[in-house]
Amino acid sequence: MGSAVDDIDFDDLTAPKLTDVQRQILEFTEARVVEFGIDRMLAEAVEQAGVDDIDDVDGFGDRLAAHVAAIEGDVGLRQLTRSSLRQRVVRLLRNRLSLTDLLRRYPEIEAIPIENPFIVVGMPRSGTTHLVNLIAADPRRRALPYWESQEPIPARGQGPDIFGIDPRYARASSEHDALMASAPAVAAMHDRFPEAIEEEVELLDLDMAAYVLEWHARVPDWRDYYLNLDQTRHYAYLRKVLQALTFLRGPRTWILKSPQHCEQLGPLLATFPDATVAFTHRDPVAVIQSAVTMMAYSDRLRRTSIDPDWLLDYWTDRVHRLLSACVRDRDLVPDERSIDIGFHQLNGNEMPVLERLYQCGGVELTPKVRAQFDKYLAGNPRGKHGRIHYDLQRHFGVTPAELRGRFDFYFDRFDVHAES
């Protein structure tokens, strides 16, 4: 795959032509107005969890209210999106309830060490997903698959069925099947199949403290609120969730990753002081065009209209903020515990990168693990689901060179190759 036949070219990106299936989905869902009453959502989460202690300390209720207010403030959302975001809030609340209950029953969880993690830090579309899935092929490492990121803590009484299938996995699998039916091009951009390794910021949102909501809705108010939070406390909460996951399903040596860490290196290192960090770097133009194209494509179902100018302005600014913070704070991570990887180094010649990373982390790269890496690389070539054809000028009215000019500070600091 990945030949010209599989290239995906959106001739209707900003003026979408919906399929019959997509139209039917919207007609059905738009007829029912979705309400975001916090008390009602909490009651549903309590019913699902079978416990009622939400652990409302440290201003959690305020963050929940700000999160919901930001969603309500986005007037362009379709009811379909409001419904999925409401379900997400209930799911996060349910998981928080279940975690609080688990920690109460097994207080020894908070003594579990989270030692020597590998943490991948880089922009979306800069190879972080490829790299973290590759490292997760090392059976000694604990990673976070998508199905578990959505429901990290099982609800009371919800164990595997008679076939040994975890109901959390089954739910993620059926959701993925539905997404493939309604928006198949998503797989080429970011295929979240149940086993794919996901970002731990999903776990941070059990504390209502991550940047994730920005990817689901237009919420500049939430961005500003999130940026003013003391993330050291929230990353400590994230560590608690990782301890619970280690308790439930070991092993305890993690591979983590998220673009959010670019602007939270201080809290990240305060929380994981013995981490080995792999920074991935790519032309910001490639990152932005990929992000805004993916958002615009998703918005055909998510929103009442697509505003390419808004998308370009917001995500150019957002990537600029993330990279500015990364350049500012990069030296917080000691050279002997970190490596920098250019995107051009992740294209079929990954083994030298892995050797550097493992050497940096003081971890032996055994023949068995090398074989696992080779197997993963052979089965997961880039562009496996088809390649997206991007056209910034046509869809967003800006040339790559115009956009790139805003990021000289980043090119000056790191070995980044400008892409066409």
N, C-alpha and C positions, 0 to 999 in steps of 0.2 A: 504494500500500500504506500501512499505518499506520492504516487505518480501524478502527472498532470490531470489524469482522469478524476483523481480524488480531491483536487483543489476545490475549495469552497469560496465562491465569489458572491458577495451579497450585492445584487443589483437593486435590492429594495430595502437597504439597511435603515434609511431614515424616512422612508415612505413604505412601510411594510405591506406586503400582500399576504394576508393570512390564509392558511390552509382551512379546509372545511372543519377539520378536527379542532384547530385553534379557535375558530369562530364559535363552534358549538360550546367549547369550554367557557369562553367569555360570556356568551349569552346566558348560560346556566348560572354562572357564579355572580354576574353583575346584578341579578335579580334580588340578591339577598344582602342587605347592609350588615356589615360586620362591626360589632361594638367592642370597645376596649376597656370595659369596666375592670379596674384592678381587683376589687373584692371578688368579682365573679371568676376572673381568671385564677386567682389564688384558691378559691373554693374548688375549682376543677382540678387544680394541681394536687391539692390535699386529698381529694377523692381518689385520684390515680395513684398517689404515693402510699396511701394508707397511714400516713403520719401527718402531724400538723405543726411541727416546729420549723419555721422558715429561717431561724437564726438571724433575726432582724437586728443585727448590731452593726456598728460602724457605718451607719447611714445607708444601709441597703435599700430601705424603703424610699429614700430620696432618689437614689439612682434608678430604681425601678420606675418611679413617677417621671423622671426626666426622660428615660428611655421611651416610655409610652407617649409622653407629650411630643417627643420628636417625631414619632410615627404619625400621630394625629395631625401634626403640623405640615405633613407632606400631602397636599391636596390633590396631587396628580396620580395617586395610587389607585389601581383598580381594586375592586372588592376581592378578587382572586389573591392579590398580593397582601391585602390587609388580612385576609383569612390565614395565609401562610405565616405572616408575621405574628399574628395572634397565637397560632399554634406553637410558634417558636417560643414566645414568651411563656406560655403554659408549660412547654417542655422544659425550659430552663428552670422555672420555678419547681417543677416536679423533681428534677435532678438535684436541685439544691436541698429540697426537703429530704430526699433519699440519702444524700451525702451527710446531712446533719444527723440523721438517724443512725447511719452506719458508724460515724465517728463516736456517737454516744455509746453505741453497743460495743465497739472495739477501739477503745482509746489508744491502744498500742499502735494503731495506724500512724499516728502523728510522730512516732519515733522511728519510722522506716526511713533510712537514708536514701536520698536521691543523689547518687554519686556519679561524678565524671560524665555528665551527659555530653553528647555531641549536639550542638545547636546550629542550625542553618539559618542565616540571616541575610535577606536580600529582597529585592522588589518582586512583586508578582511578575510572572512571565520571564524571570531571569535565570531559570533553571533550578529553582528551589524545590519544586515538586519532584522533578526528575531525580535530583540528588538525594532527597530525603527518602524516596521510595527505594532507591538503589542501596543506601546505607541500611535501610530496614531489612534488606535481604540477609544481613548478618544475623543469624539466629540468636546471638548473644544479646542483641539489642531489643529493647521494648519500644514500640512505636504506637501511634494512635491511628487506627484505621477509621475511615469515615463513619461506619456504623456505630462505633464506640464513641466517637466525638459527639454524635447527636444525642446519645443516651448513655453517658459514661457509667451511671450507677443504676443497677436494676432496681425496679420497684419491689417492695415487699411481696413475696410469694410469686414473683415472675421469673421462674427458672426456665431452662431449656425444655422443649416439648419431647414427646416420646421418641422422636428421631434425633434428639440431641441438638436441635436448632434453637439458638437463643432468639426469643421473640424480638429483641432489639435489632438483631441482624435481619430477621425476616421483614420487619417494617422498612428498614433502609433499602432492602432489595426491591420491595414492591414500589417504593417511591422512585427509585432509580428507573425502573421499567416504565413508570408513568411519564417521567421526564423525557426519556428517550422517544416516547410516542409523540409528545407535544412539542419538543424543541431539540431535535436530534443533533443539530450543529453544536450544541453545548459540549458534546464529547470531544470535539476537535479542539475546543478552547480550554476546557478544564473538566475532564471526565471524573466525576465523583462517584465511581462505582463503590459498592460497600467496603471492599477490601483496600481501596486506595488510601494512602497515608494522608491524614488531614492535619490541620494546624491546631495547636493547643490553645490558641486564643478563643476557640469555641468553648473551652473549659473555663477560661477567664470570664466568660459571659455568664456563668453561673453566679458570678459576683456582680453582674451588670456593669462591667468595667472595661470592655474591649472596644476596638474600632470597627468590629464586624458589621454593625448596623449600617455603616456607610456604604457597604456593598449591596445592601438590600433596598435602600430608600434614599431620598435626597434629604439629608438630615444635618445641615451645617451646624445647627444648634447642638446636636449630640456630639459632633466633632469637637466643638469648643468646650463642651462640658467634660468630655473624656480627657482632653488635653490638660485640663486643670486638676484632674484627680491625682492623688499621691499613689502612683502605680507600685511603689515598693510594697504597700500593704496588699494590693490586689495580686501582685505576682506571688506574694507569700500564700495567698489563698489558692492560686493556681498550683503551687507546690503541694498543698494539702490534697487537691484533687488527684494529682499524680501519685501521691502516697496511697490514696484509696485505690486507684487503679492497679498499682503495684501489688497491693494486698489482695485484690480480687483476682488478678491474672498475671503476676510477675512477668518476666524478670525485672530487675530494678535499674538496669543501666539503659537510659533513654536516648533516643534520637528525637529532637524537637525541631520545629521550624515555624517561622512566621515573618512576613514583612513588617508587622507591627513592631517587632523588636528593634528595627532600625532606629526608631525614635524613643526607645525605652532601654537603651543599653545599660544605663545606671541601675535601674530596678532589676533588670535581667541578671546582671553580675552580682548584685547584692543577694539575690535569691539562689543563684547557682554559681558560687565563687570558684568552683573547680571545673567549670565547663570548658570544653574546647569548641571554639566558634569558627564556623566556615562562612565567610562572607561571599555571596555571589554578586557579580557586577555585570550590568548590561547597559547598552545604549538606552537612556531614558526614553527616547523617541519610540523605540520598539516596545517598551513597557507601556507607555501611554496609549499608543495606537491599539495595542492588544486589549488593554483595559477598556477603553472607550468603545471599541468595536463590540466587545463582549457585552458591555452594559447596554449599548444601543440595541443589539440583537435581543437581549433578554427583555428589554423594555417594550417590545411589541406585545408581550402578554402582561407585563407588570404594570404598565402605565397607560393613561388615556392618550398621551402624545409623547413623541420623542423630540427632545430638544438637544440637537448635536452641539450647539454652542455652549450650553450649560455643562454638558458632559466634558467637553474639551477643557473649559475653564476650570472646572472643579478638580478634575483628575490631574491636570497639569500642575495645579497648585498643590494637590495632595502629595503627588510624587515628589515635588520640589521640597515640601516640608519634611518628608521622610528621609530623603537623601541629604538634605541640609543637616538634619540631626545626626545622621550616620557619619557624615564627614566631621562634624563637630566632636562626636563622642568616640570615634573609632579607636583612639589611643587609650581609652579606658580598658580595652581588652589587651592584655600583654601579648607581644609578638610571639612569645614562645607557646602561647595557648590559642593561636588563631592563624588562619590562612585566608588569603584573598584569591578568589577564583573568577577569571573572566569567563563570560558566557561562551566565548569561542573555544574554551578548554573543555566544554561539556558536550562535545559533538563526536562521540565515537572513540575518544581517547581519555576515558575517565580514570583508568587505573593509576596513572601517575598522581592525579589529584587525590585519590583515595589513599595512596601510599603516604603522601604528605600529611593528610589529615590524621591518619592512624599513628604516624610517627609523632606528630605534634601532641596527640592525646596519650601517648605512651601505651598504646594498645597494639598487641601483636596482630598482624594481618596474616592469618594462617592460610595454608593451601586450601583448606575446606571452605573458608570464607571467600577467598579469591574465586573459587569455582562457583559459589553462589552469586557473586557479582557478575561473573561472565554469563551465567545463565540468565540473570535478570536483563542484562544489556542486550543479549541476543533476542530476547522475547519482547523487548520494549523499545524499538527504535523510535526516534523523534518523528512526529508526523504520522504516527500509527493510525490515527482516526481521520486522516486527511489534513491538508494544510490550509489555513485561512489565507486568503489573498486580501491584504490590507491596502487601502487607498485613502490616506489622510486628506489629500487635496480634494478628492471627489466627494467624500462623505462629511468632512469636517472643515473644509475651506482653509487649510493651512499646509504649508510644505514641511517636510521633515527638518530641513535646514533652519526654518524660522523657529520651530519648536526647540531644536537642539541648542540654539543660542542661549537659552535660559539656564543651561546646565554646565557651563564652562567650569564652574567650581568643582564639579564632580569628575569631569574628564581630567582636570589638573591633578586630582588626588589619587585616582586609581587607574589601573590598566584596563581601560574600556575602549573597545573598538566601535567607531561609528558605523552603523549599518545603513544600507541604502534608504 
